[in-house]
Amino acid sequence: MSRAGRDDEDPAELDKLIEAITVDASSDDEKLWAFRQAFEDDVVLPSDGFVIGEPVSVIAIDYDGNARRGLTAQCRREDGSEHVVAVSDVVLARRSSGARHVAAYRKWLGIEPYPSETPGPARRTRHHKVTAEDLDLSGGAPVELVVLAVKERAARCRVLGSDRRITLRASGLWHAVPGWIATVRPRKQWSYAGHPYLSGEIESTRLDVGALGLVPLRLEDSGTWDPRTHYWGEDGEPIEAWATAIIARGPRPEFEMEQVLPGGDPDDPFADPITESNDLRDAGEHVEAHRILMELCESDLRCLDAHAHLGNVVFDHNPGDAIRHYEVGLRIGELSLGERFEEVLLWGHVDNRPFLRCMHGYALCLWRLGRVDEAERVFEKMLWLNPSDNQGVRFLLEDVRAGKAWAEDREEDLKHGAS
């Protein structure tokens, strides 16, 4: 069983949608006409989509009465050519009305409602590009862009509210991190070698994860964690104060958070871009290591480990920059938890570790920046989520509560918490 605020992908919800669409239809032909009408009534077209990984604009959905063919979609490619394909072969933006209707139609056909969109290890996902019609620069109105990856004076971005990509050239980009929203006063838009560019001034940046339109990471049910069977120390040793409330709370459900790692090969345990980046960094190849992490964020902002390791890169010399990376990963992970998550996310479940690393780095930066009360609350929450405390948070919490300031000789805390 999974849980993660993804009701739009709940099979029961799809069954309700199918029932609502086909309630007055008896034959398959009548049901296909009903689906066609539902698309016309509820789905805004044109709409960005993909067919076998190629970006297209879906401009019409129709049914010509051929039940064997079913619903068809008229799609326009980037070169202007148009093609007609089966609606079941079209992938629309997740969490959109169109995506739900396609999923319902696929489920009615008896096939997987949401086909996997994870690219293989050697395949780079293509994206829709911003066109001259997408941005109106005539009035000088600001443009809101989601930062996906940053490199010196350029950043790969997407227009907020869509998945259309553009490269931004502006000063002050070193303050922006993947996952932030930049409000840009545009100057010029152009295209070079088929890629769109925008120049302008960054007026402000902000972190608003809820506005990014991300699909929350799944939480897979992993059974029940029971404090009575947990190791709290040798027999006769007193229970530490931090553990008392956790034990009193009793058994709680435990979950494992989905880990997104673009480019990873599930059939090759050594094909891990995070490990590759770490190895390059240890070898002194900092630029290449940094590039890999940025590409992971550009592929999918939900790659929490990329945010954690981007924070690690600058933690030693610039905690003010590091905390921004950690917080993006933390807030994206929290989309799955909701406001009142009381369950357990154990470090022993490997896929929970990227989220816990982001949380650990964020708390260390809070402490290092003198935001002691906030650091204490985050450390307390970490112990609640992971009572096994593989990251040594209980020792840090003792120092924070004792009023001890961050000391440079504590840099090993980060390494320990990230291992």
N, C-alpha and C positions, 0 to 999 in steps of 0.2 A: 504494500500500500504506500502511496506517496501523498505528500501534502506540501503545498507551497503557494497558496494564493493563485492557483492556475485553474479557477473554476471554468474558464472559457474552454479548457481542454478536457473537462470532465466528461467521460463517456455518457453519463446519465443526462448531462445538459445537452449533449448532441442528440440523444434520443428524443428529448423534449422538443428540440428545434425541428427534427425530422417529422415528428408527430404534428407539430403546428403547421408545417409546410404542406404536408400530404393529407391532412385530416379529411378533406372533402374529395379526395381522389381514390379511385378503386383500382384501376388497371395501372400497369407500369407506364403506359403512354400518358395517362392523366397525371401521374406523379411526376414525370419528367417535365410536362408543361407547368406543373405547380412549382417545381424547382426553378424553372426558367423565369417564372413570374416573381418568385422570391428574390432572385438575383436582381431583377429589374427594379423592384420596390425598395430593397434594403442595401444594395451595394453601389457605392459611388464609383462610376467609371468616367474617364480612364483611371486606371490604378496601376501602380508599379508592381511588378511580379517577376517571377523567374520560371523558366522552362528548361529543364535539364541543366540548371546552373547558369543559364544565360539570362541577363536582365532584359525584360521586355515591358512594354506598356500594354496592359489588357484594355482594349477599347470597346469590346462588345462581347456579350455572352448570349448564345441563341440555342434553339432546338428546332430542327427542320422536320421533325416527325419521324425520323429514322431511329427507332428505339435501340437498335444495335450500336449505332454511333453515339447516341446519348447527347448530352450537352456539349457544345463546342465554344471555344474562346477565340476571338479574333485578336491577334497579338502583333504589335509593331516593334521591330528590333531597332537598335540604335542607328543602323544605317538607313532606316526608313522603310525597309521591306516589311510586308505584312504576311502573316501565316495563320492558318486555322489549325488549332490543336484541340485535343480533348480537355475539357475543364479539369478532369481528374489529374492531368499532368501539370497543372498550373499551381505554383506556390505563391501565395500573397502574404503580405506583412502579418506576422504573428500578432495575435490579440486584436485584429481588425475584424469588422463584420464580414468582410469578404473571405477572410481565412476561415472563420467559423462556418460560413455557408459552403465553402469548398470541402471542409472537413465533414460536414453533415452529408453532403452529396457523396463523398468517397465512402463514408460509413454505410450509407444506403446501398451503394454498389457492392459492399462486402469486402472492401479493401481498407488498409490502414489509414485512419483519418488524417494523421499528421506524419507524413514520411520524414525520415531523418534528413536534416539539412547539414549535418556535420561533414565538412569536406575531408577527403582522404589526405594522408600525409604529404602527398606530392601535388595536391591540387589547391590552387589559390582561388578563393571565392571572388567572383566579379560582382561589382555593385553598380547601381544606377548613378549616373553622373548629373551634376547640376547643369542645366541648360540656360541659355540667355533668357528664356521665358520664366524661369523659376525665381529669379531675383529681379526686383524692380529698383534700379538704382537712380531713377530719374528724380525722385524727391529727396534723396539723401537720407531716407529712413534707415535706422539701424537694423542689422540682420543678426539673428541669434543662431549661433553655430555650436554644435556639440563637438568638443575637442576629442579626437580619437588617438592621435599620435603626434608628438612634437619632435622637431629636429631643427635646432638652431633658430633661424628666422622664418621657418615654414611649419605649418601644422596641417595634418590631414583632418578634415572635419566633415560633419554631415549637417545638413540644415535641420534645425530642431523641428520635430513633428513629421519628419520623413527620413528615408534612408538614402537620400541623394547626397553624393560625396563631392567635395571640392577641396582644393589646397589653398590655404590661407597664408599670405605673406604679410607679416606685420611685425612691428617692434614690440618688445615686452612679452614675447611668447614664453620666456623662461619661467614666468609665474604661473602659466597654465599647465594643467596636468590632464591626462586622459580621463574623461568622465565629467569634466567641468563644462559649463556653458559660458561661451564668450559672446558678449554683446559687441558687435563690430560696426563702426561707422565706415561704410564701404567707399572706396575711391574709384576702383577700376575692376572690371571683370573681363577676362580674356581666356582663350583656349590655346594650348600649345601641345602638339603631337597627340591630339585627341583628348587631352586632359584639361579640365576646367580649373581656373585660378581666380582668386579674388585678393585684392590688396585693400588695406584700410587700417584704421586705428582701433585698437581694442579699448572700448570705453569702460568695461567692467567684466569681471568674471564671477561666477557663483557656482556653488555645488547644490544641485537640486535633482537628486537621483530619481525622485518620483516623476519628474518631467521628461525623463529620457526614453520612456516607452519600452523599457526592458522587460522581458519575460522573467519572472522570479525563478531562481534556481530551485529545482525540486528538492524536497526533503523525503528521503526514503525511510520508512519505518524499520527500525532495527531492534524492536523488542522493548523490554523494560529494564531500566537500570534500578537496582535495589541496593540501597546503602548498607543493608544488613550483610550482604555478601562482598562488600568492598573492603579492601585492605586499608585500615586506618592506622596501622602501626602494630608493634609487638603487643602481645597480651600484657595487660597491666599498665601500659603506658597511657597517660591521660590524653583524651581527645582534645585536639587543638581547638581554640575558640572559633576560628573561621568555619570549622566543619560542623559545629553543633547544629546550626539552623538547617544545614543541608541534610543531616541525618534525620532531624525532626520532621522534615518535609516528607520523608518516606519515599517509596518507589515512584519513579517518573518514567514516562516514555522517552526512549532515546532515538535519535535520528541521525542519518548521514546526509550531508548536503551535497548536491550534485557539483562535480568539479568540471569546469569547462577549460579545455586545453587545446586550442586550435593547433593543428599540425601534428598532434600526438598520434602515434600508431599503436592501437590496442594490441596488435600482433607482434610488436617489437618493443620489449620493455626498455630498450636503450634509446628509443626515439622519443626523447623528452626535451622540448625546447627550453624549459626552465633549467634543467641540468646543463644543457649546452651553453646557455648564457652564463651560468655560474662558473663553468669551466673556463670560458673565455675571459671572464672577469679575473679569475685567479691567475690566469696566464698574462695579465696585463693588457688584454685586448678589450678595453673598456668601451670604446665606441661601438664595436660589433656586438658586445654583450647588451648594451643599451638598446641597440637597434632591434634585436630579437624581442626584447620585452615590449617595446613600442609596437612592433608588428602584431604581437599577441593581442594587445589592447585594441588595435585597429580592427583586427579580425572579429573580436567579440569583447566588449567592455566587461562582460561577466567573468573574464579570466582573472579571478581574484589573486592567484599566485603572481601574476605579472605585476599587479599593483603593489603587492607585498615586497617583491624583489626590487621594484623601482624605488620604493621607500628605503630599502636596505642600502641601495647604491649611494644615496646621499645622506644617510642617517648620521654618519660620523662627523661630517663637516657642516651640515645644514639641516637641523631638525625642523626648521620652519617649512622647508620644501618637502622633507620626508613625510611630515604629518599629513600633507595634502594627498599624497599617494595612498597612504594607509587608510585615510578616512574614506576615500572613494570606494576602495575594496570593502571596507567595513559596512558602509551604507548600502552598497549593492547587495551584500549578503543579507543584511537586515530586511530587505524587501521580502524575503522568504519567511521571516520570523514573525512579522506583525508586531503590534505594540505590547502584547502580553504573553510572550513566549516563555513558558515555565519549564520546558523540557530540557533534555540533555543532548549535547553535541560533543561526544568524546573524541579526544585526540587519537585514540586507538583506531577509529575509523579514518582511514587515510584521507578520504576526500573532504573531511572536516578541517584539515590542517591549513589550507590556504586562508579560510575565514579566520581561524584562530591566530594565524600569523599576522594578518592585518590588524586584528584587535590588539594583539600584544605590542606591535610596533606603534600603534596609535597611542596606547596608554604610556609607553616609554617616552614618546615625544611630549605628551602632556606633562609628564613629570619633569622632563628635562627643560621644558619651557616655563616651568613654575606654575602650571595650572594643576595644583596638587589635588584639590578636591575632585576635579573631574577624573584625574588619573586613578584616584582611590575607587571611584564608582565603577570605572571600567574594569579594574583588577578584580573587584568583588563580583562583577557579572561574569568574568571569565571563570572564576572558581565555581560559580553556580552552574555554568554550562558544562564545564569539564572538571569535575571533582578530582579526577586523577592527577590533575595539575602537572602534566608532563613538562610544562614550560617554566616551572619554578615561580609562579606568580605569588604564592603565599609568602615567600621570603621578601619579594619586592614590596608587597603590601605592608609587611611589618615596618619596613624602612619608611614608606610613605606616611604611615600613621604616626610614626615616631618623629616626623618632621625633618627627616634627613634630606638634604638637597642632592640632586644628581651629581655624581662625580665621574670624571673622565675614565677612571679605572673600572667603571661599571659597563663598559662597552661589550663585555662578554655576555651581558644579559641578553642583548639582541641576538647574538649568535646562538645562544642556548635556546631561546624561544623560537628560533626559526628552523632549528634542526629537525 
